[in-house]
């Protein structure tokens, strides 16, 4: 099993609330359709953080059966569309494979 952890930072013009709504109610209509995706979790950072400003506004966890399955999923048309969509509301998207 392979898990991708995505660290996301919203674009400066978006409020935290608008970022969360955009991600949860619009982007997931695309990202949840990635081929071979077994599980998808979104974690929105709460406004209460130990530092004045957190580096990221949320994380996502996406699971596939294997690295090969994940790479094939990312090569799909829906993945390209979802990536472009994420670029519309995210200033930073970092991926960590585990």
N, CA, C and O of each residue as an XYZ file, in Angstrom:
392
protein
N       0.854     -1.174      0.000
C       0.000      0.000      0.000
C       0.895      1.231      0.000
O       1.931      1.263      0.664
N       0.478      2.244     -0.756
C       1.199      3.524     -0.794
C       0.240      4.633     -0.367
O      -0.927      4.652     -0.760
N       0.748      5.541      0.433
C      -0.056      6.683      0.860
C       0.659      7.948      0.432
O       1.867      8.089      0.623
N      -0.097      8.868     -0.148
C       0.399     10.199     -0.460
C      -0.158     11.141      0.597
O      -1.365     11.170      0.841
N       0.708     11.893      1.207
C       0.284     12.945      2.125
C       0.545     14.264      1.410
O       1.682     14.559      1.040
N      -0.495     15.049      1.218
C      -0.380     16.343      0.566
C      -0.520     17.441      1.610
O      -1.439     17.415      2.428
N       0.381     18.393      1.581
C       0.356     19.558      2.459
C      -0.048     20.752      1.596
O       0.630     21.073      0.620
N      -1.137     21.401      1.950
C      -1.684     22.473      1.119
C      -1.719     23.812      1.845
O      -2.051     23.892      3.028
N      -1.370     24.853      1.112
C      -1.455     26.237      1.586
C      -2.348     26.993      0.613
O      -2.141     26.931     -0.599
N      -3.320     27.692      1.128
C      -4.278     28.414      0.288
C      -3.634     29.625     -0.377
O      -2.616     30.137      0.090
N      -4.238     30.071     -1.467
C      -3.810     31.311     -2.110
C      -4.146     32.471     -1.180
O      -5.153     32.422     -0.473
N      -3.316     33.517     -1.170
C      -3.485     34.612     -0.200
C      -4.841     35.321     -0.261
O      -5.313     35.835      0.753
N      -5.459     35.352     -1.416
C      -6.736     36.058     -1.531
C      -7.918     35.270     -0.964
O      -9.018     35.810     -0.844
N      -7.704     34.012     -0.619
C      -8.782     33.179     -0.076
C      -8.769     33.183      1.446
O      -7.715     33.062      2.070
N      -9.939     33.321      2.029
C     -10.045     33.156      3.478
C      -9.915     31.665      3.794
O     -10.051     30.810      2.919
N      -9.653     31.385      5.048
C      -9.553     29.984      5.475
C     -10.869     29.255      5.177
O     -10.868     28.119      4.701
N     -11.974     29.915      5.461
C     -13.289     29.302      5.232
C     -13.551     29.048      3.746
O     -14.046     27.983      3.377
N     -13.225     30.016      2.902
C     -13.427     29.842      1.458
C     -12.539     28.733      0.896
O     -12.961     27.967      0.030
N     -11.312     28.655      1.394
C     -10.400     27.584      0.988
C     -10.999     26.219      1.330
O     -11.031     25.320      0.490
N     -11.468     26.074      2.558
C     -12.039     24.797      3.001
C     -13.265     24.423      2.166
O     -13.403     23.272      1.751
N     -14.139     25.371      1.921
C     -15.336     25.097      1.113
C     -14.959     24.684     -0.304
O     -15.519     23.735     -0.852
N     -14.012     25.397     -0.889
C     -13.587     25.110     -2.262
C     -13.017     23.699     -2.358
O     -13.330     22.949     -3.283
N     -12.183     23.355     -1.396
C     -11.552     22.033     -1.391
C     -12.582     20.937     -1.148
O     -12.646     19.964     -1.899
N     -13.384     21.095     -0.106
C     -14.314     20.037      0.304
C     -15.493     19.833     -0.640
O     -15.925     18.701     -0.856
N     -16.014     20.917     -1.204
C     -17.265     20.801     -1.951
C     -17.112     20.901     -3.464
O     -18.038     20.556     -4.199
N     -15.960     21.367     -3.941
C     -15.758     21.455     -5.383
C     -14.630     20.544     -5.858
O     -14.831     19.713     -6.744
N     -13.452     20.696     -5.274
C     -12.292     19.932     -5.728
C     -12.494     18.428     -5.576
O     -12.066     17.659     -6.437
N     -13.124     18.009     -4.519
C     -13.297     16.569     -4.294
C     -14.173     15.904     -5.353
O     -14.125     14.685     -5.516
N     -14.968     16.686     -6.071
C     -15.749     16.115     -7.172
C     -14.830     15.575     -8.261
O     -15.213     14.677     -9.011
N     -13.631     16.115     -8.349
C     -12.627     15.644     -9.304
C     -11.669     14.657     -8.650
O     -11.492     13.536     -9.129
N     -11.055     15.083     -7.557
C      -9.988     14.290     -6.944
C     -10.463     12.933     -6.432
O      -9.678     11.985     -6.400
N     -11.701     12.821     -6.039
C     -12.209     11.535     -5.541
C     -12.407     10.515     -6.667
O     -12.659      9.341     -6.397
N     -12.294     10.952     -7.917
C     -12.468     10.060     -9.065
C     -11.153      9.533     -9.622
O     -11.141      8.908    -10.683
N     -10.044      9.774     -8.927
C      -8.756      9.277     -9.411
C      -8.797      7.758     -9.532
O      -9.227      7.075     -8.603
N      -8.355      7.226    -10.665
C      -8.393      5.770    -10.863
C      -7.596      5.015     -9.797
O      -6.476      5.398     -9.459
N      -8.172      3.964     -9.285
C      -7.488      3.108     -8.317
C      -7.409      3.658     -6.912
O      -6.840      3.009     -6.033
N      -7.962      4.834     -6.671
C      -7.906      5.441     -5.345
C      -8.715      4.592     -4.364
O      -9.898      4.334     -4.582
N      -8.066      4.163     -3.290
C      -8.714      3.291     -2.307
C      -9.340      4.066     -1.152
O     -10.387      3.685     -0.629
N      -8.692      5.146     -0.767
C      -9.183      5.927      0.365
C      -8.692      7.356      0.209
O      -7.615      7.595     -0.338
N      -9.486      8.308      0.692
C      -9.175      9.730      0.533
C      -9.655     10.453      1.783
O     -10.847     10.459      2.088
N      -8.727     11.055      2.496
C      -9.060     11.804      3.711
C      -8.556     13.235      3.579
O      -7.441     13.473      3.114
N      -9.381     14.171      3.990
C      -8.999     15.580      3.995
C      -9.006     16.065      5.436
O      -9.921     15.764      6.202
N      -7.980     16.814      5.791
C      -7.836     17.351      7.133
C      -7.634     18.859      7.027
O      -6.590     19.317      6.563
N      -8.626     19.625      7.453
C      -8.546     21.080      7.425
C      -7.966     21.560      8.754
O      -8.444     21.178      9.822
N      -6.936     22.396      8.680
C      -6.329     22.942      9.900
C      -7.346     23.826     10.621
O      -8.086     24.579      9.989
N      -7.374     23.728     11.925
C      -8.259     24.578     12.710
C      -7.618     25.960     12.855
O      -6.398     26.090     12.756
N      -8.427     26.981     13.088
C      -7.857     28.320     13.283
C      -6.954     28.402     14.516
O      -6.043     29.229     14.566
N      -7.206     27.548     15.505
C      -6.400     27.568     16.728
C      -5.134     26.739     16.509
O      -5.192     25.511     16.447
N      -4.009     27.405     16.397
C      -2.718     26.769     16.171
C      -1.708     27.300     17.179
O      -1.856     28.423     17.663
N      -0.681     26.510     17.507
C       0.298     26.967     18.496
C       1.140     28.155     18.023
O       1.672     28.904     18.843
N       1.259     28.328     16.711
C       2.000     29.466     16.168
C       0.999     30.460     15.598
O      -0.124     30.087     15.261
N       1.393     31.697     15.491
C       0.480     32.728     14.990
C      -0.052     32.380     13.604
O      -1.234     32.576     13.322
N       0.810     31.869     12.749
C       0.376     31.478     11.400
C       0.949     30.112     11.075
O       2.160     29.902     11.151
N       0.086     29.194     10.717
C       0.540     27.860     10.365
C       1.061     27.872      8.932
O       0.625     28.683      8.115
N       1.975     26.989      8.637
C       2.553     26.928      7.293
C       1.574     26.359      6.267
O       1.658     26.668      5.079
N       0.640     25.519      6.743
C      -0.285     24.865      5.831
C      -1.712     24.989      6.357
O      -1.944     25.091      7.561
N      -2.658     24.978      5.425
C      -4.069     25.100      5.775
C      -4.772     23.759      5.843
O      -5.924     23.679      6.270
N      -4.093     22.714      5.429
C      -4.684     21.393      5.505
C      -3.798     20.335      4.891
O      -2.794     20.625      4.241
N      -4.200     19.098      5.118
C      -3.502     17.957      4.530
C      -4.531     17.025      3.913
O      -5.709     17.034      4.270
N      -4.053     16.235      2.989
C      -4.883     15.180      2.414
C      -4.086     13.885      2.472
O      -2.860     13.886      2.365
N      -4.800     12.790      2.641
C      -4.197     11.458      2.611
C      -4.914     10.673      1.516
O      -6.134     10.513      1.548
N      -4.145     10.190      0.554
C      -4.702      9.405     -0.551
C      -3.969      8.072     -0.609
O      -2.743      8.024     -0.510
N      -4.722      6.996     -0.768
C      -4.160      5.642     -0.715
C      -4.393      4.887     -2.024
O      -5.477      4.936     -2.605
N      -3.351      4.190     -2.470
C      -3.435      3.267     -3.607
C      -2.806      1.939     -3.213
O      -2.087      1.846     -2.218
N      -3.082      0.934     -3.994
C      -2.551     -0.407     -3.736
C      -1.026     -0.452     -3.850
O      -0.369     -1.187     -3.113
N      -0.459      0.340     -4.780
C       0.994      0.294     -5.014
C       1.467      1.614     -5.598
O       0.665      2.452     -6.010
N       2.772      1.783     -5.627
C       3.367      2.955     -6.255
C       3.003      3.010     -7.734
O       2.721      4.080     -8.273
N       3.011      1.857     -8.380
C       2.657      1.778     -9.796
C       1.205      2.204    -10.031
O       0.906      2.890    -11.008
N       0.322      1.800     -9.145
C      -1.095      2.178     -9.262
C      -1.262      3.686     -9.086
O      -2.059      4.311     -9.786
N      -0.509      4.268     -8.152
C      -0.572      5.713     -7.940
C      -0.051      6.454     -9.165
O      -0.671      7.419     -9.612
N       1.067      6.021     -9.708
C       1.636      6.680    -10.880
C       0.709      6.563    -12.087
O       0.576      7.513    -12.858
N       0.073      5.420    -12.256
C      -0.890      5.254    -13.353
C      -2.084      6.185    -13.144
O      -2.606      6.756    -14.102
N      -2.508      6.334    -11.904
C      -3.614      7.231    -11.581
C      -3.256      8.673    -11.935
O      -4.069      9.395    -12.513
N      -2.041      9.088    -11.588
C      -1.598     10.452    -11.874
C      -1.438     10.713    -13.369
O      -1.461     11.867    -13.796
N      -1.279      9.682    -14.153
C      -1.144      9.835    -15.602
C      -2.502      9.981    -16.294
O      -2.557     10.237    -17.497
N      -3.583      9.821    -15.553
C      -4.929      9.864    -16.141
C      -5.364     11.295    -16.433
O      -4.832     12.255    -15.876
N      -6.335     11.407    -17.314
C      -6.882     12.725    -17.661
C      -7.510     13.413    -16.451
O      -7.342     14.619    -16.267
N      -8.232     12.654    -15.627
C      -8.895     13.253    -14.468
C      -7.866     13.797    -13.476
O      -8.117     14.805    -12.816
N      -6.710     13.137    -13.366
C      -5.656     13.622    -12.469
C      -5.095     14.951    -12.963
O      -4.814     15.848    -12.169
N      -4.938     15.070    -14.259
C      -4.428     16.335    -14.809
C      -5.427     17.460    -14.564
O      -5.035     18.573    -14.213
N      -6.702     17.180    -14.744
C      -7.746     18.185    -14.504
C      -7.795     18.547    -13.012
O      -7.911     19.719    -12.657
N      -7.705     17.533    -12.149
C      -7.731     17.774    -10.705
C      -6.520     18.592    -10.265
O      -6.646     19.468     -9.410
N      -5.360     18.320    -10.832
C      -4.165     19.089    -10.502
C      -4.294     20.552    -10.896
O      -3.917     21.443    -10.134
N      -4.825     20.794    -12.077
C      -5.049     22.172    -12.522
C      -6.067     22.872    -11.619
O      -5.923     24.053    -11.305
N      -7.091     22.134    -11.210
C      -8.090     22.702    -10.317
C      -7.464     23.064     -8.975
O      -7.741     24.134     -8.434
N      -6.633     22.197     -8.437
C      -5.985     22.479     -7.151
C      -5.093     23.712     -7.251
O      -4.987     24.483     -6.298
N      -4.456     23.898     -8.394
C      -3.610     25.079     -8.577
C      -4.417     26.371     -8.531
O      -3.861     27.437     -8.269
N      -5.716     26.290     -8.783
C      -6.570     27.474     -8.746
C      -6.801     27.996     -7.331
O      -7.052     29.188     -7.151
N      -6.720     27.130     -6.327
C      -6.990     27.592     -4.966
C      -5.838     27.346     -3.989
O      -5.916     27.753     -2.830
N      -4.776     26.687     -4.444
C      -3.620     26.411     -3.585
C      -2.390     27.167     -4.072
O      -2.070     27.173     -5.260
N      -1.723     27.793     -3.138
C      -0.453     28.442     -3.447
C       0.683     27.427     -3.394
O       1.636     27.501     -4.170
N       0.566     26.475     -2.462
C       1.585     25.441     -2.279
C       0.893     24.097     -2.156
O      -0.104     23.965     -1.446
N       1.436     23.079     -2.861
C       1.006     21.690     -2.713
C       2.259     20.832     -2.673
O       2.934     20.656     -3.687
N       2.562     20.305     -1.511
C       3.714     19.410     -1.353
C       3.218     17.994     -1.163
O       2.249     17.760     -0.440
N       3.878     17.048     -1.811
C       3.495     15.644     -1.687
C       4.601     14.842     -1.030
O       5.777     14.992     -1.362
N       4.214     13.995     -0.101
C       5.126     13.055      0.543
C       4.544     11.666      0.338
O       3.388     11.422      0.682
N       5.328     10.760     -0.213
C       4.880      9.379     -0.411
C       5.351      8.534      0.764
O       6.522      8.578      1.141
N       4.436      7.769      1.337
C       4.811      6.906      2.464
C       4.294      5.500      2.215
O       4.499      4.610      3.041
